[in-house]
């Protein structure tokens, strides 16, 4: 499990407006950080037109490399740490261009200049 990998992750149980159910998520944590069996992830949601031009949402088109079946949106507002035991299976990996867009989206959410 490495940075930029997309895994199907079991996000239940959840509360409130947290992204729910088993869904694709991008691992964004640094591979060289941490001693606990945790990964920081950004969940993917179905893409909608209202997601366009929102600084914390990153659209991702399906490719053979990322393994996605449909256009999706990485939702940086729902960034979280999850146990490695929530990881169901690897789906694919995002490219560097998408990863850089996702890093920018996380900067917006986390208010990092």
N, C-alpha and C positions, 0 to 999 in steps of 0.2 A: 504494500500500500504506500504509494508515493504521491508527492505534490503533483497536481494536474490530472491524476487518475479520476475517472468517474466510476463510482460504485453505486449499486442499488443498496440503499440503506433503510433499515427499519426505524422510522422516526417516532413510532408510537411507544408509550403514551405521550400525549402532548396536552397542552393547556392553552386556552384562549386562541389567539390568532397565529400560533406557531404552525409552521408547515407540517402537515400530518401524513400518515401512512408510509408505506415503503415506496421510495422514489429515488431516482438518480440524484446523486450529490457529487460535487467536485471537492476533492481533498485540497485544502489550501494551506495546511500547516507545513512548517519547515520540517523536512525529513530528519534534520540533525538536532531537533529540539524535543525535550521531554523525556521523562522516564516512566510515565504511566502509559498504559495501553489505550491512548486516546488519539483521535484525529480531529482537527478543526475542519469543518465542511461547510459548503454553501449548497443548499438544496436547489434543484431545478424544478420549475413549474411550467405548465403549458403556456406557450406564448400567446399573447393577445395584443391587439393593436394599441391598447392603452398603455402597454409597457414601453412603447417607443418613446425615446427622449426622456426617460426617467434615469437619473444619474446612478442609481443604485441597482438597476436592472440591466443585465447583459444578455442580449439575444444570441442564441447558438443554433446554427443550422446543422442538420444531421449530416454526418460524413461516415465513411467506413472506419476512419480512425477513432471518432468519438463514440460510435456505436449507438447513437440516438436514433429513434424511429421517427421522430417528428421535431419540428422547430420548437425549441424550449427556451426558457429564460432563467438565468442564474440570478437568484434573489439574495443579494448581499445583506439585506436587512435581516435575514433569517440565519446569519452565520452562527455557528455553535460548535461546541466540543461534544463529541460522542464517543462512546466506548467502541473499541475495535470489534466487540461482539455483535454490534448492530450492523456490521458490514455483511451483506448477503453474497454479492458476487461482483466482480469487476465487469464493467460494460465497455470501457474504452478510455481514451485520454484526450484532453483538449490540447490544442496547439498553443504556441507561445503568444500569438496575436490575441487570442481569446483570453489567455491567462493575464496578459497585461491590462486588458480592458476590465477584467474582474478585480485585479489589484486596485485599479483606479476607483471602481465601485466600492470596494471595501474601505478605501481611504475616505470617501464621502461619508459612508455610514459611521465610521469610527472617528471622524473628524481629525484625520491625520493629514498634516500639510505636506 
